[in-house]
Amino acid sequence: MPLDITRTREDLKKFDFHMLFIEELGWDRHTEHLEVSVDGQRYTLTALAEKRGMVAFACPSHADGSIPTHAMRRKIERQVARSVHEHFILYTDAEKTTQVWQWVKRKTGEPTRCREHTYHHHQPGDALIQKLHAIAFSLEEEEHLTIVDVTSRARAAFDVDRVTKRFYERFKSEHATFLKFIKGIQAQADCEWYASLMLNRLMFVYFIQKKGFLDGDRDYLRNRLHMMERQKGKDSFLSFYRHFLLRLFHEGLGLRKRTSELDALLGKVPFLNGGLFDVHELEQEYPDIQIPDNAFERLFDFFDAYQWHLDERPLRAEDEINPDVLGYIFEKYINQKQMGAYYTKEDITEYIATNTVIPFLCEATEKKCPAAFRPNGAIWGLLRVDPDRYIYDAVRKGVDVPLPDEIAVGINDISRRESWNQPATTEFALPTETWREHIARRQRCLELRTKLAKGEIHASNDCITYNINIRQFAQDVIENCEEPGFLHAFYETIENISILDPPVVRGRSFLLH
């Protein structure tokens, strides 16, 4: 059953689980309350919905509004399992900022394994929505659907390995196995190179297929593999690579213009202008490369054990494959000493780029059009009119909420700060933040808000010094600009910019125009 992504995302943000399960996932209404007692505390769980005996429960927060700890959640789950063997439990905080989806894998002869997915209300929720696709049921399925089908779908959605270096270790094994399937390349080094190229291509395709970008099919590659097997015959084990995959890479993803015959074969797929899917020099040198279908069956089994989606920022407590993992693999699979290449994570490169490129653009434009940058002019006036728009959400978290009395009394009386080293509550705190850290951040935020409102920040360097959201500021400056001269100066600056990018490699720099 295809999910309505927009409505599903809204239901998650609103914590409207009844609407989510009944209207979007196709589960059935279920009214039941289950009381469990753990360590002297009683929890009343409310049934949200059920499907063929599998029940989704909501567990309330603690009296202080927080979600039960992981250890407590495991104890609650074990109590629930005594009454309802197959189930989900959704834990939420009182402020409706965080959800923890809990599912436990049970297999005879093996210890139970708890799988949890944490979702924060300011996240897009793509990773969770990807999992919810698996437990969405259509009317056409109702007649033959059993509890076994439901639990199998739940397992497919939530029983994924946590991505650590273990993924890389298994990746090395699968790379070595895939290498043995490749025929038609004589040089061992070239064969290893081509195996890496194919896995890089396929991992990239896994990202975009799980977003629904390939003919709307989130299992596009596997379904197309089965399609080729049906068309060419089960005994034609070389059909997928040559008759479909190369055409997808070179003619589908790699070219903008396509024939009607190709569209019928590939379906609706995007044009990706990046070079990864161009005909490679190895494919030119070795035109008779062959890779059997069962090599891809095995590889897809490996990939399907993980969740694939692009990052969510800022907070992420996911267990999925993300671009950082591919960067880690890239770094491990190249000769660093020879090539001087090291992977730099996105948050670092984004910070460097934001705090160097944008200030440079501003300063260079100011030289061409100094009148636009007057301290009391329209550009810096944006900061005065709406200071909070340019203060990061994380900096403002909890700042405008009155402090609890037992914390506030310590502001002017050092002797009454005995609670300041304790973790701050979720309404105020960033992850792991104590009350002392929150108060320091609160004071910095209020001081920054005052400076912005008074117009004391009116230089690009000040934006960096005071950690202003300079990306948002630059965007607003362009969108609100009414001076053609400024826009022309800004355009000329961008058109002629050259960027030296040291983080890309160690010992080598790339000049980008």
C-alpha positions in Angstrom: 0.0 0.0 0.0 1.6 3.3 -1.1 1.7 5.8 1.7 0.7 9.4 1.4 4.0 10.9 2.4 2.7 14.3 3.2 -0.1 13.1 5.4 2.1 10.6 7.1 4.7 13.2 7.9 2.0 15.5 9.3 0.6 12.7 11.5 4.1 12.0 12.9 4.7 15.7 13.7 1.3 16.0 15.3 1.8 12.7 17.2 -1.6 11.6 15.8 -1.0 7.9 16.0 -4.6 6.9 15.6 -4.9 8.7 12.3 -1.5 7.3 11.2 -2.3 3.7 11.9 -6.0 3.6 10.8 -6.0 6.0 7.8 -2.5 5.7 6.4 -1.2 2.3 7.4 -4.5 0.5 7.0 -4.6 -1.1 10.5 -7.8 -1.8 12.4 -9.3 0.0 15.3 -8.6 -1.5 18.7 -9.7 -0.2 22.1 -7.8 -1.8 25.0 -5.9 -0.6 28.0 -3.1 -2.6 29.4 -1.7 -1.9 32.9 1.8 -3.1 33.7 3.8 -2.6 36.9 7.6 -2.1 36.7 9.8 -1.4 39.7 6.9 -0.2 41.7 5.6 2.2 39.0 2.4 1.6 37.1 2.0 2.3 33.4 -1.3 2.3 31.6 -0.7 1.6 27.9 -3.4 2.5 25.3 -3.9 0.4 22.2 -3.7 2.5 19.1 -4.6 -0.1 16.5 -4.1 -3.8 15.7 -3.5 -6.0 12.6 -4.3 -9.7 12.8 -3.4 -9.8 16.4 -0.4 -7.6 16.3 -1.1 -4.5 18.5 0.4 -1.0 18.6 0.5 0.5 22.1 1.2 4.0 23.3 3.1 4.3 26.6 2.7 7.5 28.6 5.6 9.6 29.8 6.8 9.8 33.4 5.3 12.3 35.8 8.1 14.7 34.9 7.2 14.5 31.3 10.2 12.4 30.2 10.3 9.1 28.2 11.1 6.1 30.3 14.8 5.1 30.2 16.0 2.4 27.9 16.3 -0.1 30.8 12.8 0.8 31.9 11.4 0.4 28.4 12.8 -3.1 28.1 11.1 -4.0 31.4 7.8 -2.5 30.2 8.1 -4.5 27.0 8.6 -7.7 28.8 5.5 -7.1 30.8 3.5 -6.3 27.7 4.7 -9.5 26.0 3.0 -11.6 28.6 -0.4 -10.3 27.5 0.2 -9.6 23.8 3.1 -11.5 22.2 3.4 -9.5 19.0 3.3 -5.7 19.4 4.8 -2.3 18.9 5.2 0.2 21.8 5.4 3.9 21.1 6.9 6.0 23.8 6.5 9.8 23.8 7.4 12.7 26.0 4.8 15.1 27.5 6.0 18.0 25.3 5.5 15.9 22.2 9.0 16.5 20.9 10.3 12.9 20.8 9.0 9.5 19.8 10.6 6.1 20.4 9.2 3.2 18.4 10.1 -0.1 20.0 9.8 -3.5 18.4 11.4 -6.7 19.7 12.6 -9.6 17.6 11.8 -13.0 19.0 13.2 -16.1 17.5 13.2 -19.6 19.0 16.6 -20.5 20.4 17.9 -17.0 20.2 17.9 -14.1 22.7 15.4 -11.4 22.1 16.7 -8.3 20.3 15.2 -4.9 21.0 15.0 -2.6 18.0 14.2 1.1 18.6 13.8 4.0 16.3 13.9 7.5 17.7 12.1 10.3 15.9 12.3 14.1 16.8 9.4 16.3 15.8 11.7 18.7 13.8 13.1 16.0 11.6 11.6 15.2 8.2 11.1 11.6 9.4 12.3 10.0 6.2 13.9 7.0 7.9 10.8 6.2 10.0 8.5 6.7 7.0 10.6 4.3 5.0 10.0 1.7 7.7 6.3 2.5 7.9 6.0 1.6 4.2 6.6 -2.0 5.1 3.7 -2.2 7.6 1.1 -0.4 5.5 -1.6 -2.7 4.2 -4.1 -2.3 1.4 -7.7 -3.5 1.1 -6.6 -6.0 -1.6 -4.4 -7.7 1.0 -7.1 -8.1 3.7 -8.6 -11.4 2.5 -5.4 -13.5 2.7 -3.5 -11.5 5.4 -2.3 -13.5 8.5 -0.4 -12.7 11.6 2.6 -14.3 10.0 2.4 -11.8 7.2 2.1 -8.9 9.6 5.0 -9.9 11.8 7.2 -10.7 8.7 6.6 -7.2 7.4 7.4 -5.7 10.8 10.6 -7.7 10.9 11.6 -6.5 7.5 11.0 -2.9 8.6 12.6 -2.8 12.0 15.0 -5.7 12.2 18.0 -3.9 10.7 21.6 -4.0 11.9 23.0 -0.9 13.5 25.5 0.7 11.2 29.0 0.7 12.6 32.3 -0.6 11.4 30.6 -4.0 11.2 28.9 -2.8 8.0 32.3 -2.1 6.5 33.6 -5.5 7.6 30.7 -7.2 5.9 31.1 -4.9 2.9 34.7 -6.1 2.5 33.5 -9.7 2.4 30.7 -9.0 -0.1 33.1 -7.0 -2.2 35.5 -10.0 -2.4 32.6 -12.3 -3.3 31.2 -10.0 -5.9 34.7 -9.7 -7.4 34.8 -13.5 -8.1 31.6 -13.3 -10.2 33.1 -10.7 -12.7 34.3 -12.3 -16.0 35.9 -10.6 -19.0 38.6 -8.5 -17.2 42.0 -10.0 -17.3 44.0 -7.7 -15.0 43.3 -8.4 -11.3 43.7 -4.7 -10.4 41.2 -3.7 -13.1 38.8 -6.3 -11.9 39.0 -5.0 -8.3 38.5 -1.5 -9.6 35.4 -2.4 -11.5 34.0 -4.3 -8.5 34.3 -1.1 -6.5 32.8 1.0 -9.2 29.8 -1.3 -9.5 29.2 -1.4 -5.8 29.5 2.4 -5.6 26.9 2.8 -8.4 24.5 0.3 -6.8 24.8 1.9 -3.3 24.0 5.2 -4.9 21.0 3.7 -6.6 19.8 2.2 -3.4 19.6 5.7 -1.9 17.5 7.1 -4.6 15.3 4.0 -5.0 14.4 4.1 -1.3 13.3 7.7 -1.8 10.9 6.5 -4.5 12.8 8.3 -7.3 13.0 5.2 -9.6 9.6 4.6 -11.2 8.0 5.1 -7.8 9.4 1.6 -6.8 11.2 1.4 -3.5 12.5 -2.1 -4.4 13.3 -1.1 -8.0 16.5 -3.0 -8.5 15.3 -6.3 -7.1 12.0 -6.1 -9.0 13.7 -5.3 -12.2 16.0 -8.2 -11.7 13.0 -10.5 -11.4 11.4 -8.9 -14.4 14.5 -9.7 -16.5 14.5 -13.2 -15.3 10.9 -13.6 -16.4 11.5 -12.0 -19.8 14.7 -13.8 -20.6 14.0 -17.1 -18.9 15.2 -18.5 -15.6 18.1 -20.2 -17.3 19.5 -17.0 -18.7 21.7 -16.0 -15.8 23.4 -13.1 -17.6 20.4 -11.1 -18.5 20.3 -8.5 -15.7 23.8 -6.9 -16.0 24.0 -6.6 -19.7 20.4 -6.2 -20.8 19.2 -4.0 -18.0 21.8 -2.6 -15.5 24.2 -1.2 -18.0 21.3 0.5 -19.9 20.0 1.9 -16.6 23.4 3.4 -15.8 24.6 4.6 -19.3 21.3 5.5 -21.1 18.9 6.0 -18.2 20.6 7.8 -15.3 23.5 9.0 -17.5 21.6 10.6 -20.5 18.8 13.1 -20.7 17.2 12.0 -23.9 15.6 8.5 -24.1 13.7 6.4 -26.6 10.2 5.1 -25.9 11.7 1.5 -25.9 14.1 2.5 -23.1 11.3 4.2 -21.1 9.3 1.0 -21.3 12.3 -1.0 -20.0 13.4 1.4 -17.2 10.2 3.2 -16.3 10.4 6.8 -15.0 13.9 7.4 -13.8 15.8 10.8 -13.3 18.7 12.1 -15.3 21.8 12.4 -13.0 24.5 14.6 -14.3 27.5 13.6 -12.3 29.7 11.2 -14.2 29.2 8.2 -12.0 27.0 6.5 -14.6 28.9 7.4 -17.7 30.5 4.7 -19.7 33.7 4.0 -17.7 37.1 3.5 -19.2 37.2 -0.1 -18.0 33.9 -0.7 -19.8 35.5 0.7 -23.0 38.6 -1.4 -22.6 36.7 -4.6 -21.7 33.5 -4.5 -23.7 32.7 -8.2 -23.0 32.4 -8.0 -19.2 29.8 -10.4 -17.7 28.3 -10.6 -14.2 25.7 -13.4 -13.5 22.3 -12.6 -12.0 23.0 -14.5 -8.8 25.8 -12.1 -7.9 23.2 -9.3 -7.7 20.7 -11.5 -5.8 23.3 -12.0 -3.1 24.3 -8.3 -3.1 20.7 -7.1 -2.8 20.2 -9.5 0.1 23.1 -7.8 1.9 21.9 -4.3 1.1 18.3 -5.1 2.1 19.5 -5.8 5.7 19.9 -2.1 6.1 17.9 1.1 5.9 18.9 3.5 3.2 18.2 7.2 3.4 19.8 10.5 3.3 20.7 12.3 6.5 18.4 14.2 8.8 19.8 17.2 10.6 20.3 18.2 13.3 19.5 15.4 15.7 19.8 11.9 14.4 19.7 8.7 16.3 19.1 6.4 13.4 20.3 2.9 12.4 20.5 3.4 8.6 23.0 3.7 5.8 23.8 7.3 5.2 26.4 9.2 3.2 28.9 9.1 6.1 29.1 5.3 5.7 29.9 5.6 2.0 32.6 8.1 2.8 34.1 5.8 5.4 34.1 3.0 2.8 35.7 5.3 0.2 38.4 6.3 2.7 39.2 2.7 3.5 39.2 1.5 -0.1 41.8 3.9 -1.5 45.5 4.3 -1.0 45.7 7.3 1.3 49.4 7.7 1.2 49.5 7.5 -2.6 46.4 9.6 -3.4 46.4 11.8 -0.3 42.6 11.4 0.1 40.7 11.5 3.3 36.9 11.6 3.9 35.6 14.7 5.6 32.1 14.5 7.0 29.3 16.7 5.8 28.9 18.7 9.0 32.5 19.7 8.9 32.6 20.6 5.2 29.3 22.5 5.5 30.6 24.5 8.5 33.8 25.4 6.6 31.9 26.3 3.4 29.2 28.3 5.2 31.7 30.3 7.2 34.1 31.0 4.4 32.3 31.2 1.1 29.3 33.3 2.2 31.4 35.9 4.1 33.7 36.2 1.1 30.7 36.8 -1.2 29.4 39.5 1.1 32.8 41.2 1.5 33.5 41.1 -2.2 30.0 42.4 -3.0 30.4 45.2 -0.5 33.5 46.4 -2.3 31.5 46.7 -5.5 28.4 48.2 -3.8 29.4 49.8 -0.5 26.2 51.9 -0.2 24.1 48.7 0.3 26.0 47.7 3.3 25.6 50.9 5.4 25.2 49.9 9.1 21.8 51.5 9.2 20.8 50.2 5.8 18.2 47.7 4.6 20.6 44.7 4.6 21.6 44.8 8.2 18.1 46.0 9.1 16.9 42.4 8.6 18.8 41.4 11.7 17.2 44.2 13.7 13.7 43.5 12.6 13.6 39.8 13.3 16.6 38.7 15.5 15.3 35.2 16.3 15.2 34.3 12.6 19.0 34.4 12.5 19.7 32.7 15.8 19.9 28.9 15.4 17.0 26.9 16.9 19.5 24.9 19.0 20.8 28.1 20.6 17.2 29.3 21.4 16.0 26.0 22.8 14.2 26.6 26.1 15.5 30.2 26.4 12.0 31.8 26.6 10.6 29.4 29.1 10.8 30.6 32.7 13.3 28.7 34.7 12.1 26.4 37.5 12.2 28.1 40.9 14.9 25.8 42.3 17.1 26.6 39.4 16.3 30.3 39.1 17.3 31.0 42.7 20.9 30.2 41.9 21.2 33.0 39.3 22.1 35.6 41.9 23.1 33.3 44.7 26.0 30.9 44.0 25.3 29.0 47.3 22.0 27.8 45.9 23.3 26.1 42.7 23.3 22.6 44.0 20.9 21.4 41.2 22.8 23.1 38.4 25.0 20.1 37.6 22.0 17.8 37.1 20.6 17.1 33.6 18.1 19.8 32.5 14.6 18.7 31.5 13.6 18.2 27.9 11.7 21.4 27.7 15.0 23.3 28.2 17.8 21.1 27.3 19.8 20.1 24.3 20.9 16.5 24.4 23.1 15.7 27.5 22.9 19.4 28.6 23.0 20.2 32.3 21.2 23.2 33.9 24.5 25.0 34.2 25.2 24.6 30.5 21.6 25.6 29.7 21.9 28.8 31.7 25.2 29.7 30.1 23.6 29.2 26.6 20.5 31.1 27.7 22.6 34.1 28.7 24.6 34.1 25.5 21.4 33.8 23.4 19.7 36.7 25.2 22.8 38.9 24.8 23.0 38.0 21.1 19.3 38.8 20.7 19.8 42.3 22.2 22.8 43.0 20.0 20.9 42.1 16.9 17.9 44.2 17.9 20.1 47.2 18.7 21.8 47.0 15.3 25.2 46.3 16.8 26.0 43.6 14.3 26.6 45.0 10.8 29.7 43.2 9.4 30.2 39.8 7.8 32.9 38.9 10.3 30.5 39.7 13.2 28.1 37.1 11.8 30.9 34.5 12.2 32.0 35.8 15.6 28.5 35.6 17.0 27.5 32.4 15.2 24.6 34.0 13.2 22.7 31.8 10.7 24.5 33.4 7.9 23.1 31.1 5.2 19.5 32.2 6.1 20.7 35.8 6.3 22.3 35.7 2.8 19.2 34.1 1.3 16.9 36.7 2.9 19.2 39.5 1.7 18.8 38.3 -1.9 15.1 37.6 -1.7 14.3 41.1 -0.2 16.7 43.1 -2.2 15.2 46.1 -4.1 18.5 47.5 -5.5 19.4 46.2 -9.0 23.0 47.4 -8.4 23.5 45.2 -5.5 22.1 42.1 -7.3 24.3 42.7 -10.2 27.4 43.1 -8.0 26.5 39.9 -6.1 26.0 38.0 -9.4 29.4 39.2 -10.8 31.1 38.1 -7.5 29.6 34.6 -7.8 30.4 34.3 -11.5 34.1 35.0 -10.9 34.7 33.2 -7.7 37.4 30.5 -7.3 37.4 28.2 -4.3 40.5 26.5 -3.0 39.2 23.4 -1.1 41.8 22.0 1.3 39.4 19.7 3.2 38.9 17.5 0.2 42.4 15.9 0.4 45.4 16.1 2.6 48.4 17.4 0.8 46.5 18.3 -2.3 43.9 21.1 -3.0 41.4 21.4 -5.7 40.6 24.7 -7.4 36.9 25.0 -8.1 35.4 27.6 -10.5 
